[in-house]
Amino acid sequence: MLPLKEKDKPVVRKLLSSGCCARCVLRFCCVSVQAAYRKPPQDTLKELQAFISNTENSKSQESAADSTEENSKSHDAAVSEPLGEPPNKRVKLEPIGTEEEAAVAAAAAVAAAAAAAAAAAATAATAAAAATAAVVKLKEEESSVCVACLGILQELCGSTQAVKIAERVKAEKYEFDTVVLSVSLPAQLCVREHSCWLHVKKELREKSMAVDKDNAVQVKEAFKWIMQGLVAKELGGVAVVTRSLFEVSVEFTHPETDADCHFLASTCADCFKPTKNKQSVFTRMAVVKALEKISDAVFLNHYACPPAQPTSSCSPQYVQCLHVSIFIAGRYNKFSRCLPQTPWVIDGERRMESSVEELIAAPVLSSFRADGFNFSSSGREDVDVRTLGNGRPFAMELLNPHRSRLSKVEMKQLQETINESSDKIRVRDLQIVSREAMSRMKEGEEDKTKSYTALVWTRKPIQSDDIAFIDDIKDLTLDQKTPLRVLHRRALAVRQRVVHRMNTRFLDSHHFYLELKTQAGTYIKEFVHGDFGRTKPNLSVLLKTDTDILELDVESVDVDWPPSIPE
């Protein structure tokens, strides 16, 4: 039995006669029992027809009973003489029969009247049921496509569609434990539902009934209730849940009724503003917003109520599988002075064969079967700068990975694969991390410290004693104007940075090594040569001679992340 009440009968009758499918009738009657939607739609339609036919039969039987009672009363009045009137004194031309004959005649008259009343009642009931069935049958013959859901809850919502969805998922070869099913519907469904609701609203108002539109079940919900179990079965029992890392999305379109929304652009123009990323201004959100603002009278002046019958059902545009991003982190060393951190492209022309991120990403993408990645790190080094010591922390977001889990052994093997692929880089501490943990790499980035070793050239010949004073300088504050070499990509500003300590190692009369520990974000090259006076103070000022930097190495990046993994 369907969970419907007596008050739902006029709504059911109204919707069926308007061309709504059985499942949409349940939606507008606010039926939230999921099992009711999983029944075959043909069975549900028969139950609805029986539901409203019972009402017509009851009315006909009541009418027939009233008619029978009236007929009986009339007959009794005809065969019984009033008690208060005197006998007729006129001379009788015909002889009067016996009392028995009179009684038989009266009984025959009563039986005839009862038979006539029963026949009338049966005829009325049959006519009412036939009329109801004829209305529904007429609508079925005109079009089998529902005016409200455009066929989504009909033939597009069953085992055949579940098989197609499951086949697409299997073909993509994802690894997952659970799946969430989502559906994208054409925006005009909102307009059609609103029209159907106004049609029902008129019926309810005439009968002094009230139902909240917000209680009606959405097409999306009904679709999921029906399809979740079917898809789960086709996927071998994988749980279809409301939240999962893996999503299967089904998009429906219906070009035939795309114009249903167009009148809203003139009645609620402020709701539809062109955007660069949207092909159409008639997005579902915009249409819903417009329908909330428009009055019932204006809507009815522009759109049919109930909606016109479509000639075709919606078509599934695509079935898309998407796994949420996963994140891996580690530290890398860069041993080459001819390797940029990221692809080096100038004026559309590539300048270097590879990059740090590409050398790391290629094996990672292959292992996780991801569609793409985003690379980030704790700072970056120039193409001619090496990164030594424990390496620089980095993280990668893997987009739509088909494989989301690797064991510790597999991660170790992946790390070895990266390291064996090139002698220009080396990776350590490779591991899967959470999105939240990613933020630790950037937290207080400018408060962190980094250590460097620079090979310095001096124009004036020097002795070891000439540079010894540098070792005593502590916490030297620099004012660094944005360097000329990065001015094309960074805003012009003066940034204060601190050189915490320096140590020198004399090499020859024009060269020495300078070891520095500085605040993160310090431009070391500019500190050495001065950048035409844009960094103050600088090493040229301190030594009172022109200086330049020949080589630079990053010795350590003092970020305690990601956690180290024993070799």
Order of alpha helices (4+ residues) and beta strands (2+ residues): alpha-alpha-alpha-alpha-alpha-alpha-beta-alpha-alpha-beta-beta-alpha-alpha-alpha-beta-beta-beta-beta-alpha-beta-beta-alpha-beta-alpha-beta-alpha-beta-beta-beta-alpha-beta-alpha-beta
